[in-house]
Amino acid sequence: MIDCQKILEIADRELCGTDMFTVSCKCSPANEVELLIDSESSVTIERCAELSRTIEVAFDRDVEDFSLTVASAGIGSELKDIRQYRKIIGSSVEVLLLSGIKILAKLDDVTEEGITISYEEKQAVEGKKRKVLVNVVHTYRFDEIKYTKEHLDFK
């Protein structure tokens, strides 16, 4: 089976000095490799192809045959790197907590430990007969979160 760690090392070395970075690398038992990259700005198909060629040159196809796909982490995919979080501060996100609670909120801040989100929630307020919308700000540690995705609302 092909070594994902070696692929990540080659990709990181190739992307060093640019605003691009590796997000993940998955290898199947059939040697189908998927390398996801992202960028502070954008990832072009030409850059993906160039990175793919660089990685393929580093391996001997006679020794180990594999299929390599280099792609940009798409909108709606899970955020895995803190740089991906920083890129979308101020945007809507979908957060699924390990407890099973799903929250749609605005990403306000990101630290090495976790994220701060804000959302509106109806709450009972003293002196009011009906619940009113209150802005809630909450911080979650990364170890409390199953996944975070950028949320696109087409309404």
N, C-alpha and C positions, 0 to 999 in steps of 0.2 A: 504494500500500500504506500502511496506517495506521502511524503512528509509535509503536512500543512505548515509546520513551524518554519521549514526551509523556505517555503513559498512566501510566508509573511516576512521573513528576514529580507528576501530579495526585493519584495514590494516596498517595504519600509525604506530600504537603502535607495531604491529608485525614486521614491517620492520625497525623500529628505530634501529640504530646501525649497519645497513648494508649499502651497496651501492645501495640498491633498494629503490624505491619510488613509490607512487601512481600517476597515470596520470589523470584518470577520473573514474567516476562511473555513470552508466546510469541505471535507473529503468523504466521498461515499466508498463503500467496499469495492465498487466497480471502478474506482479511480476517476470518478467524475468530481472535479474540483470547481468550487464556486468561490471566487474572491470578490468581496464587496469593498469598494472604496468610496470615499466622500471627500468633500472639499468645502472650504470656507465660502467659495463662490459657486463654481459649477464644475461638473465633470463632463468632458466631451467624449464622444464615441472614439475619436481619434486617439485620445489619451488612454482609453481602456485598451484599444488594440495595440498601442505601443507598449504598454505595460505587459500585456499578454505575450507579445513576441519576446520581450526581455526575459520573462520567466521561463518560457519554453526553451530558450537557448541554454539555460542553466541545467537542463535535465537531458539525459540520454534516452531518447525514445526507444532505442534498441533494448535497453535494460528494463525500462518500465514505461508502458504505454498509459496515457491518461488523456482525459478531456478537460480542458481548462476554459472556464467562463469568467471573464473579468467584467464586472458591471458596477454601476453606481447604485448606492443604497437608495431605493426609491422612496417617494413620498408615501407615507402610510406604513412604512416598514418600522420595526422596532428600533429605538435609539439605543446604541450600544456604547458609544464613546462620548465622553464629556464634551468634546468639541462639537458633536452633533447637537447636544442640548444647548450649548452657548449660541449656536447659529440661529436657533429659533426662539430665543427669549422674546417675549411679547406676543407669541403666537398661541393659538389654541392647541391643546394637547389632550390626549386620552390616556389616563393613567389607570392601570389595573393593579390594585394592591394585592399582596399575598393573601389577605383576608377575603378576597373575592369582590371587594367593592370597586366599581368602575366610576371614575370621576372625569367629567369633561370640564376643563378649566383653562385659564391663561397661565402660561409659564412665566413667572416673574423673576426667578433667580436660580442660579445653579452654583453649587459649591462642590468640593471634592467629596463631601459626605452625602449630599442629597439635593433635592429641589424644593423650591417654594412656589406654590401655585395659588391662584385666587379664583373664586367662583361665587356666583350669587345663589343664595339658598333661602327658602321661606322659613322664617323662624317666628315663634311667638315672642312678642315684645310686650313688656309690662305696660298697661294702660291702653293697649290696642285690642280690639275685639278679634280682628283677623290677623293672620300671620302676614308679615311683611318681608320683602326681599332685603336681605342683609348681605353685604360683601364679606365673604369668609376668606381668610388667608391661612394657609396651612403649609407646614414644612414636613416633608417625608424623607427619611433616609433611604439610600439606594437599596439597602437590605430589606426594606419594607415593600418594595415595588417589584411586581412580577414583570411588567413592561410599561414603557411609555412610547406613544406614537404621536406624530404630528396629526392633528385632526383638521380635516378640510370639510367645511360646511358649504354645500352648494345651494343653500336656500337663499 
